Amino acid sequence: MNIKFVVLTDKNYHDYKDLLYKFELTLYDHQKALYKGYFPEFQFNTIKDKHANIVIFQDKDKPFGYIIYKIFNKLWVTELYFNEDYRGKGLLKQVVKYLVNICTKKKIPTIALGALNTNKSAIISYTACGFVITSVNVDSCVLELPIEFYNRRKQ
Protein backbone atom coordinates (compact mmCIF):
# COMPACT_ATOMS: atom_id res chain seq x y z
CA MET A 1 0.00 0.00 0.00
CA ASN A 2 1.23 3.48 -0.83
CA ILE A 3 0.50 6.17 1.71
CA LYS A 4 -1.08 9.39 0.49
CA PHE A 5 0.37 12.26 2.54
CA VAL A 6 -1.97 15.22 3.13
CA VAL A 7 -0.34 18.30 4.65
CA LEU A 8 -2.76 20.17 6.90
CA THR A 9 -2.99 23.90 6.40
CA ASP A 10 -5.33 26.55 7.74
CA LYS A 11 -7.20 26.18 4.41
CA ASN A 12 -7.92 22.42 4.59
CA TYR A 13 -7.85 21.96 8.36
CA HIS A 14 -11.63 22.10 8.73
CA ASP A 15 -11.98 19.23 6.23
CA TYR A 16 -10.11 17.06 8.74
CA LYS A 17 -11.39 18.48 12.04
CA ASP A 18 -13.81 15.55 12.63
CA LEU A 19 -11.01 13.15 11.86
CA LEU A 20 -8.83 14.81 14.48
CA TYR A 21 -11.61 14.30 17.04
CA LYS A 22 -11.58 10.58 16.16
CA PHE A 23 -7.81 10.47 16.59
CA GLU A 24 -8.22 12.11 19.98
CA LEU A 25 -10.30 9.13 21.09
CA THR A 26 -7.38 6.83 20.36
CA LEU A 27 -4.68 8.81 22.14
CA TYR A 28 -2.84 7.28 25.06
CA ASP A 29 -4.12 8.32 28.49
CA HIS A 30 -1.13 10.60 29.18
CA GLN A 31 -1.78 12.42 25.89
CA LYS A 32 -5.49 12.82 26.69
CA ALA A 33 -4.56 14.42 29.99
CA LEU A 34 -2.23 16.79 28.18
CA TYR A 35 -4.80 17.89 25.59
CA LYS A 36 -7.83 17.77 27.94
CA GLY A 37 -10.32 17.45 25.09
CA TYR A 38 -8.77 20.20 22.99
CA PHE A 39 -6.89 18.01 20.55
CA PRO A 40 -8.31 19.55 17.34
CA GLU A 41 -7.82 23.07 18.68
CA PHE A 42 -4.28 22.14 19.70
CA GLN A 43 -3.67 20.80 16.20
CA PHE A 44 -5.07 23.96 14.62
CA ASN A 45 -2.72 26.06 16.76
CA THR A 46 0.09 23.76 15.64
CA ILE A 47 -0.75 24.60 12.02
CA LYS A 48 -0.29 28.28 12.86
CA ASP A 49 3.18 27.55 14.31
CA LYS A 50 5.67 28.45 11.56
CA HIS A 51 7.97 25.61 12.66
CA ALA A 52 5.31 22.90 12.93
CA ASN A 53 3.70 20.65 10.34
CA ILE A 54 0.86 18.15 10.51
CA VAL A 55 0.52 15.48 7.87
CA ILE A 56 -2.41 13.05 7.65
CA PHE A 57 -1.77 9.53 6.31
CA GLN A 58 -4.41 8.15 3.96
CA ASP A 59 -5.01 4.78 2.33
CA LYS A 60 -6.74 5.97 -0.83
CA ASP A 61 -9.18 8.39 0.82
CA LYS A 62 -9.31 6.69 4.22
CA PRO A 63 -7.23 8.52 6.87
CA PHE A 64 -5.41 6.18 9.24
CA GLY A 65 -2.79 8.24 11.02
CA TYR A 66 -0.79 11.41 11.26
CA ILE A 67 2.56 12.91 12.09
CA ILE A 68 3.44 16.23 13.68
CA TYR A 69 6.96 17.49 13.20
CA LYS A 70 8.87 20.70 13.77
CA ILE A 71 11.84 21.96 11.87
CA PHE A 72 14.73 23.65 13.62
CA ASN A 73 18.33 22.49 13.26
CA LYS A 74 16.82 18.98 13.04
CA LEU A 75 13.45 17.70 11.95
CA TRP A 76 11.84 16.77 15.28
CA VAL A 77 8.93 14.33 15.18
CA THR A 78 6.72 15.33 18.09
CA GLU A 79 3.88 12.88 17.41
CA LEU A 80 3.44 9.88 15.16
CA TYR A 81 0.28 7.81 15.14
CA PHE A 82 -1.08 4.89 13.10
CA ASN A 83 -4.54 3.34 13.68
CA GLU A 84 -4.05 -0.15 15.10
CA ASP A 85 -5.18 -1.83 11.86
CA TYR A 86 -2.25 -0.22 10.03
CA ARG A 87 0.51 -1.02 12.49
CA GLY A 88 3.11 -3.65 11.69
CA LYS A 89 2.67 -3.32 7.92
CA GLY A 90 5.95 -1.61 7.13
CA LEU A 91 4.35 1.81 6.60
CA LEU A 92 6.86 3.54 8.87
CA LYS A 93 9.46 3.11 6.12
CA GLN A 94 7.31 5.21 3.77
CA VAL A 95 6.92 7.89 6.43
CA VAL A 96 10.67 7.95 7.05
CA LYS A 97 11.32 8.26 3.30
CA TYR A 98 8.83 11.15 3.16
CA LEU A 99 10.66 12.90 6.02
CA VAL A 100 14.09 12.21 4.48
CA ASN A 101 12.91 13.88 1.26
CA ILE A 102 11.86 16.95 3.24
CA CYS A 103 15.22 17.03 5.03
CA THR A 104 17.13 16.65 1.78
CA LYS A 105 15.24 19.53 0.12
CA LYS A 106 15.66 21.81 3.15
CA LYS A 107 19.24 20.70 3.90
CA ILE A 108 18.34 19.44 7.37
CA PRO A 109 20.92 16.89 8.51
CA THR A 110 18.94 14.79 11.00
CA ILE A 111 15.51 13.45 11.93
CA ALA A 112 14.97 13.06 15.69
CA LEU A 113 12.14 11.64 17.79
CA GLY A 114 11.43 10.39 21.25
CA ALA A 115 9.96 7.10 22.43
CA LEU A 116 8.93 5.74 25.77
CA ASN A 117 11.36 3.07 26.97
CA THR A 118 8.38 0.77 27.51
CA ASN A 119 7.34 1.06 23.85
CA LYS A 120 9.75 -1.63 22.66
CA SER A 121 7.91 -2.30 19.39
CA ALA A 122 8.24 1.36 18.35
CA ILE A 123 11.94 1.44 19.24
CA ILE A 124 12.53 -1.75 17.25
CA SER A 125 10.64 -0.27 14.26
CA TYR A 126 12.60 2.98 14.41
CA THR A 127 15.97 1.22 14.62
CA ALA A 128 14.97 -1.03 11.70
CA CYS A 129 14.52 2.17 9.67
CA GLY A 130 18.02 3.34 10.60
CA PHE A 131 17.40 5.41 13.74
CA VAL A 132 20.00 5.17 16.48
CA ILE A 133 19.36 5.76 20.18
CA THR A 134 21.35 8.85 21.10
CA SER A 135 20.19 9.41 24.67
CA VAL A 136 18.24 7.59 27.36
CA ASN A 137 16.64 8.87 30.52
CA VAL A 138 14.41 7.28 33.15
CA ASP A 139 11.30 6.80 31.03
CA SER A 140 12.18 7.69 27.42
CA CYS A 141 14.89 7.82 24.82
CA VAL A 142 15.80 9.98 21.85
CA LEU A 143 16.47 8.35 18.50
CA GLU A 144 18.11 10.08 15.56
CA LEU A 145 18.54 9.34 11.88
CA PRO A 146 21.32 11.23 10.10
CA ILE A 147 20.13 11.83 6.53
CA GLU A 148 23.57 11.14 5.09
CA PHE A 149 23.61 7.75 6.85
CA TYR A 150 20.10 6.93 5.54
CA ASN A 151 21.08 7.81 1.97
CA ARG A 152 24.24 5.68 2.14
CA ARG A 153 22.22 2.71 3.44
CA LYS A 154 19.80 2.99 0.52
CA GLN A 155 22.50 2.91 -2.20
C-alpha positions as CSV (number, residue, x, y, z in Angstrom):
1,M,0.0,0.0,0.0
2,N,1.2,3.5,-0.8
3,I,0.5,6.2,1.7
4,K,-1.1,9.4,0.5
5,F,0.4,12.3,2.5
6,V,-2.0,15.2,3.1
7,V,-0.3,18.3,4.6
8,L,-2.8,20.2,6.9
9,T,-3.0,23.9,6.4
10,D,-5.3,26.5,7.7
11,K,-7.2,26.2,4.4
12,N,-7.9,22.4,4.6
13,Y,-7.8,22.0,8.4
14,H,-11.6,22.1,8.7
15,D,-12.0,19.2,6.2
16,Y,-10.1,17.1,8.7
17,K,-11.4,18.5,12.0
18,D,-13.8,15.6,12.6
19,L,-11.0,13.1,11.9
20,L,-8.8,14.8,14.5
21,Y,-11.6,14.3,17.0
22,K,-11.6,10.6,16.2
23,F,-7.8,10.5,16.6
24,E,-8.2,12.1,20.0
25,L,-10.3,9.1,21.1
26,T,-7.4,6.8,20.4
27,L,-4.7,8.8,22.1
28,Y,-2.8,7.3,25.1
29,D,-4.1,8.3,28.5
30,H,-1.1,10.6,29.2
31,Q,-1.8,12.4,25.9
32,K,-5.5,12.8,26.7
33,A,-4.6,14.4,30.0
34,L,-2.2,16.8,28.2
35,Y,-4.8,17.9,25.6
36,K,-7.8,17.8,27.9
37,G,-10.3,17.5,25.1
38,Y,-8.8,20.2,23.0
39,F,-6.9,18.0,20.5
40,P,-8.3,19.6,17.3
41,E,-7.8,23.1,18.7
42,F,-4.3,22.1,19.7
43,Q,-3.7,20.8,16.2
44,F,-5.1,24.0,14.6
45,N,-2.7,26.1,16.8
46,T,0.1,23.8,15.6
47,I,-0.8,24.6,12.0
48,K,-0.3,28.3,12.9
49,D,3.2,27.6,14.3
50,K,5.7,28.4,11.6
51,H,8.0,25.6,12.7
52,A,5.3,22.9,12.9
53,N,3.7,20.7,10.3
54,I,0.9,18.2,10.5
55,V,0.5,15.5,7.9
56,I,-2.4,13.1,7.6
57,F,-1.8,9.5,6.3
58,Q,-4.4,8.2,4.0
59,D,-5.0,4.8,2.3
60,K,-6.7,6.0,-0.8
61,D,-9.2,8.4,0.8
62,K,-9.3,6.7,4.2
63,P,-7.2,8.5,6.9
64,F,-5.4,6.2,9.2
65,G,-2.8,8.2,11.0
66,Y,-0.8,11.4,11.3
67,I,2.6,12.9,12.1
68,I,3.4,16.2,13.7
69,Y,7.0,17.5,13.2
70,K,8.9,20.7,13.8
71,I,11.8,22.0,11.9
72,F,14.7,23.6,13.6
73,N,18.3,22.5,13.3
74,K,16.8,19.0,13.0
75,L,13.4,17.7,12.0
76,W,11.8,16.8,15.3
77,V,8.9,14.3,15.2
78,T,6.7,15.3,18.1
79,E,3.9,12.9,17.4
80,L,3.4,9.9,15.2
81,Y,0.3,7.8,15.1
82,F,-1.1,4.9,13.1
83,N,-4.5,3.3,13.7
84,E,-4.0,-0.1,15.1
85,D,-5.2,-1.8,11.9
86,Y,-2.3,-0.2,10.0
87,R,0.5,-1.0,12.5
88,G,3.1,-3.7,11.7
89,K,2.7,-3.3,7.9
90,G,6.0,-1.6,7.1
91,L,4.4,1.8,6.6
92,L,6.9,3.5,8.9
93,K,9.5,3.1,6.1
94,Q,7.3,5.2,3.8
95,V,6.9,7.9,6.4
96,V,10.7,8.0,7.1
97,K,11.3,8.3,3.3
98,Y,8.8,11.2,3.2
99,L,10.7,12.9,6.0
100,V,14.1,12.2,4.5
101,N,12.9,13.9,1.3
102,I,11.9,17.0,3.2
103,C,15.2,17.0,5.0
104,T,17.1,16.6,1.8
105,K,15.2,19.5,0.1
106,K,15.7,21.8,3.2
107,K,19.2,20.7,3.9
108,I,18.3,19.4,7.4
109,P,20.9,16.9,8.5
110,T,18.9,14.8,11.0
111,I,15.5,13.4,11.9
112,A,15.0,13.1,15.7
113,L,12.1,11.6,17.8
114,G,11.4,10.4,21.3
115,A,10.0,7.1,22.4
116,L,8.9,5.7,25.8
117,N,11.4,3.1,27.0
118,T,8.4,0.8,27.5
119,N,7.3,1.1,23.8
120,K,9.7,-1.6,22.7
121,S,7.9,-2.3,19.4
122,A,8.2,1.4,18.4
123,I,11.9,1.4,19.2
124,I,12.5,-1.8,17.2
125,S,10.6,-0.3,14.3
126,Y,12.6,3.0,14.4
127,T,16.0,1.2,14.6
128,A,15.0,-1.0,11.7
129,C,14.5,2.2,9.7
130,G,18.0,3.3,10.6
131,F,17.4,5.4,13.7
132,V,20.0,5.2,16.5
133,I,19.4,5.8,20.2
134,T,21.4,8.9,21.1
135,S,20.2,9.4,24.7
136,V,18.2,7.6,27.4
137,N,16.6,8.9,30.5
138,V,14.4,7.3,33.2
139,D,11.3,6.8,31.0
140,S,12.2,7.7,27.4
141,C,14.9,7.8,24.8
142,V,15.8,10.0,21.8
143,L,16.5,8.3,18.5
144,E,18.1,10.1,15.6
145,L,18.5,9.3,11.9
146,P,21.3,11.2,10.1
147,I,20.1,11.8,6.5
148,E,23.6,11.1,5.1
149,F,23.6,7.7,6.8
150,Y,20.1,6.9,5.5
151,N,21.1,7.8,2.0
152,R,24.2,5.7,2.1
153,R,22.2,2.7,3.4
154,K,19.8,3.0,0.5
155,Q,22.5,2.9,-2.2
